[in-house]
Amino acid sequence: MAAKRNQIEPDYPNISIRRQCELMGLNRASYYYQAAAETPLNLELMRLIDEQYMKTPYYGYRKMTIYLQRAGYHVNPKRIRRLLRKMDLMAIYPKPRTTISAPENKIYPYLLRGVQITRPNQVWSTDITYIPMQNGFMYLVAVIDWFSRYVLSWKLSNTLDGAFCLAALYAALRLGKPDIFNSDQGVQFTAHVFTGTLEDAGILVSMDGRRRAFDNIFIERLWRSVKYEDIYLNDYATVLALEAGLHIYFSRYNTERPHQSLDYRTPAEVYFSC
């Protein structure tokens, strides 16, 4: 399977890059994408930070600095705080919401506390995660159905601008429409073009409390599965290989991977059964 991920070559005279991407079900733009760059040492630190964050998402920059220092790295809190911000990571823990990410954008209340999730398309949610690579990194956004755990759409980007989040939303809406759409308070999701798309479709907008650990728990679990079952194992070298690998992974996740919480059915079986 790994060989298939690298089959697209620029020097096949009889098959265009566009056609090769079409045959593999990939976005042609990914062929030209370059991973976001950092120094080799910072990439090494970011990979370690990402792996530790999956285990201890409540670590802020001070505890993460201590963790890295104990691992033998001569780093200071200022550097780790910058890398955490670049990775779009922050410690999550229960506390009152006291700050917002983008004061000019509207922040919506969290609508899901105490709500029983009983069917597909009742609640969708979205989030962004950092994806380490051999020589850089990317950002991944996904939209997931809470009831079935079905991944409705996903997109990659080498920046944190909102365009790839909006593209993922449009792709998901081609499959259906939820009653409620939940996200964090990131500027990508509070932007008027994003919330306006939801409201124009008659969808209620819900947002996590600032730094709350369990408001968007299903997509946090998805990120853990993606990284431990695919990203960390494959150590992708190119964006094209990363996209091809994720295409395979999410297809298997949706159609082949049974979930104990779903009575050992797959997300696709549950999502399309109602």
Secondary structure, 3 states (H helix, E strand, C coil): CHHHHCCCCCCCCCCCHHHHHHHHCCCCHHHHCCCECCCHHHHHHHHHHHHHHHHCCCCCHHHHHHHHHHCCCCCCHHHHHHHHHHCCCCCCCCCCCCCCCCCCCCCCCCCCCCCCCCCCCCEEEEEEEEEEECCEEEEEEEEEECCCCCEEEEEEECCCCCHHHHHHHHHHHCCCCCCEEEECCCHHHHCHHHHHHHHHCCCEEEECCCCCCCCCHHHHHHHHHHHHHHHHHHCCCCHHHHHHHHHHHHHHHHHCCCEHHHCCECHHHHHCCC
